[in-house]
């Protein structure tokens, strides 16, 4: 009896000792978070606002402010004492509370990325800012006319004159020589930072610090390559035959400028359905606004702060930004009444609602997407609707008769778009991976070797230009593009789950259940769960390629 009592007392002592250590460590973590939020949130907000102003105005003053704000925010995470404290708490294993433990993991990686000399960070931001200025202000010179990206795309999509197409394509590619040397220096600089932190190169570091295993991502891309190669090869033959007739040339004479866009990243319009004609008298912003309201996710507050149309000096692309993770969400677009911008505004507002309808009771660090590609998945889910006849009919863009008429061609066009994009994403992922592994190699040749392998588009004879440098993502949104394809996979998984368990495949009935699903299962959890855990909780399965294959591969 006495021995039992002594043993019980010993166990209780050990238990209370462990509990006391846990409580102390968790209290320490709470104190850290409190101090962190007080200091980091204003820096985050100023950086977001400065970037927004620079992208919508393009002025030198705005870019200077953006550079300073970016340096200040990034430099905050170079605090070695703070990192040492996080490391000690993480290695103790005593932070058990799920919300605290998740913040600890995320903050640890954020600070780890900053454990380098602040001068290296300042130099990186300076280099990125200079490149961004050049992209923002560049206009293609075609026969003495300064053309925007939209105008170049118009020519590539609609002209049947090979000479005109070539001039537009080559005019756009002249941004390459303007920025290529700067990008190579930036790549080497990023690698230096990654290596000082113990990583092989910047590509490896980027994936690992975003909670992705590089080998796993490569394996997924290998699987998708195998999955799509046969279907794409067959369709590429159809594409080439279509274009040979369109331009009155032999299929063997087709060049990169014959594929209706600058990178062959979008589906050529080989099926007899012209989605643009349905939107030429529509207002994409109003359609998007009305739709999001119909599913219980109003976007009026987002649109009120957004910058939606073309103007001089403005960034010609599109993005969504969460200024403060407290309701100030905006989107930058260059809207025109066509299917591309209908897709884009739906897509960007998909990012927007993910941010806007988060759980405001969560700590600042967790008021974010579970991962970059999970917000891409939501954006892709909604962007796809622009060319979905069911949705177009639901929104009054087409009537029932027209819906039936174009449904088969629309499905074929969707499959083609996904196949074309998946092959393009292969190019981006594999080029960046190889470039960071060896930035000294012949990048001009590497680019075309990969394009020819995965897109089956031949390099123009004798061409030796830095065409890889014309894609803004390589310079300014590095090691991210694979997330777009992972996002497409998850968008298909969302679609399958919603059709079977939420809306039951009915577009016109109680669409608020769709918005409620996203809000409750995807948006509100924020970053409190690791991305695959969130996906499993939302859809009943971890991320899988099978639903993407079901939708895309015949």
Secondary structure, DSSP 4 states (H G I P E B T S, - for coil): -HHHHHHHHHHHHHHHHHHHHHHHHHHHHHHHHHHHHHHHHHHHHHHHHHHHHHHHH--HHHHHHHHHHHHHHHHHTT-HHHHHHHHHHHHHT---SHHHHHHHHHHHHHHHTT-S-HHHHHHHHHHHHHHHHHHHH--EEETTEEE-HHHHHHHHHH---HHHHHHHHHHHHTHHHHHHHHHHHHHHHHHHHHHHTT-SSHHHHHHHHTT--HHHHHHHHHHHHHHHHHHHHHHHHHHHHHHHHHHTS-GGG--GGGSSSSSS-S----SS--HHHHHTTS-HHHHHHHHHHHTT---HHHHHT-B-S--TTS-SS-EEEESSSSS-EEEE----SSHHHHHHHHHHHHHHHHHHTS-TTS-GGGSS-SSHHHHHHHHHHHHGGGG-HHHHHHTTSS-HHHHHHHHHHHHHHHHHHHHHHHHHHHHHHHHHHHHHH-TTS-HHHHHHHHHHHHT--PPPTT----GGGGSHHHHHSTT-THHHHHHHHHHHHHHHHHHHHTSTT-SSS-THHHHHHIIIIIITTTTSS-HHHHHHHHHSS---SHHHHHHH--
